[in-house]
């Protein structure tokens, strides 16, 4: 009996909405656009968050990165010429981390220098990365062709290098890079391997978050086309540790930096934060200047998740306003519908219909309107992120939670804003309703 009455009520609701197709369609548009905007905004926010977290994760969730930064200039030294400034990380620091912190599993010291690379008549700005053979163990860098550095390369300070895929495209074109010689500075280096670009995305994430290069100076976006890996001992022997910097304020200054970066990997994620405190305590004893910074990818990931949570709440709240406006539109239309069908309500009451029957009748019409709008809104809201990804080159991610949330809100809007008109229709005096024309 209940199912029969429900079926009959739904049938009457569909018939009533069909009689006013244009009005019903315009009313449903508010729900459609509201639901689609909620899904689209949440998808864009989720996509941006995942993209940032993946780039940060490439740095290694168990890694602690200690970077050299240039300390603030001493005002008393401004104007002096040919002064030697020593700052930054040292080989002694790397040895202290390895021997003084028990949780260290892998330790990688790095030198990073910007130079010009020459191959035949092609020239490109590259980043020279002086590193050790076990560097791939703590980074997403993988060898596509050839090999990575070896301990023999380190011991004999060989002039070999591994180039990443961006350097291959920029310098070699269609030539096979393996076995070719690159000129960097006044020396030549034999290419023994080609590495992936994955480390570039990770470095970009840190550069965006820290806005500093290895020496602390601001780095122009896209200045280097890629990276070239050379044995750390070779870099130390051929490039030295002293560079000359020229500025209008201090004139010519000689700077001596041993290492631009030390990457420490611990045994498990649970040890990261504790080891970070140990690193901070140990390095602060030997560096009175503010010439270092510590980057913990795990902390950056947590910060990114917190920002994404706030971002989602803000975007969802903004999009939910359009659903609220759509709900007000539904209430307005249903109030007008109740006024138009006053005589119909009186006749039904006179024939024995109860108040709950009138409530169910008008509430079913509102729910049909909002649920239909919700379904179409989900379809449109799922399509918008696809076009944003295809044409806007922006990553998006539609989650099942956003679909359930948007559809649930649309149903709640239908019940909330349809209940008052339905109750008002049920409370009409049957005699007065029959007199209405």
C-alpha positions, 0 to 999 in steps of 0.5 A: 500500500505504501509503495502504491501511494509513493508511486502515485505521488511521484507520478503526480509530481512528474506530471505537475513538473512536466506541465510547467517544463520551462519553469521547472528547467530554469529552477533546476539550473540553479541546482545544476550550476551549484552542484557542478561548481562545488565538484569543479572547484574541489577537483581543481583544489585537489589536483593542485594539492596532489601535484604539490605533494607528489613533487615534494614526495620526490625529495624523499619522505625520509630525507633531511636536506641541509642547504647553504645560504649566504648570510646577511652582509655585515655593514662594516665590510661594505666598501672593502675590496677583494675580501674573502668571505667563508660560509656554508656547509663543510666536509667536516659537517658531513662527517659530523652528521655521519658519525654523530647522529645514530639514525643516519642511514645514507648521507650525500654531500653535494656541490651545485654550480651554474655553468655553460656547457658546450657541445660542438656549436651548441651552448646551454646554461646547466647546473653542475652537480658534484655528488657521490655514487650513491646519490640515486639512493636518496633521490628519484634520479634514475639512469635511463642509459649508460651508468651513474658515477662509480667509486673509481670515478671518485677516487681518480677524479675522472672527467666523466658526467651523467646528463639529464634528459633535458640537457640531451634535448638541448645540446645533443638533439638527435645525436647519441650522447653516450661517449660524447665529450662536453666542455664545461669551463676549460675542461672536457667531460665524457658522457657515460650516462643519461638520467631522468628528469624526475629530480628536476621536478623535485628541485623545482618544488623546493625552489618554489617553497624556499625561493633560494638557490644554493648560495642564498641568492635569488635564482631566475626561473628557468635559468638552467636547462638541466643538470649534469652530474660529476664526481664530487672530487672532480668538481673540487679539484677542477672548480675549486671552492672559491668564486668571485662575486661582483656587486655594486654595494661591496665591489669584488668579493671572494666567496669560499663555499665547500658544499651547497647541500648535504642530504641525510636519509634516516632509517624510517619516517618516524625518526625524521623529526627527531633527527631533524632536531639533532641535526639542528643542535649539532650544526648550530654549535659550529655555525654561528652565522646564519649560513644554512637552512634545513628543509624537511620534505615530510614537514612540507608535505604536512604543510601542503595538506593543511593548506589544501584542507583550508583551500578545500573548505574555502572553495567548497563554501564559495561554491555552496553559496550558489546552491543556497541561491538555487534553494531560494529559487526553488522555495520561491517557485514552490510558493508560487506553485502552491498559490496557483494550485490552491483550488486543487489542494481544497478539492483533494482535502475535500475528497479525504486527503490528509495533511501528510498527503499534501506535504508528500505531494509538494515535497516530492515535486521539490525533491524530483527537481533537486535530484534531477538537477543534482544528477545533471550537476554531477555530470557537468561538474565531472566534465569541467575538470576534464576540459580544465586539464585538457585545455588549461594544462592544470591537474584536476582530481574528481573524488568520490567524496566531492560527488557524494558531498555535492549530491547530498547538499542538493538533496538537503537543499531540496528538503529544506527549501521545499518543506515550508511550501509543502507545510503551508499548502497542507495547512490551508483551510479546505473551505477557503481553498475551494472558494479560491479562483 
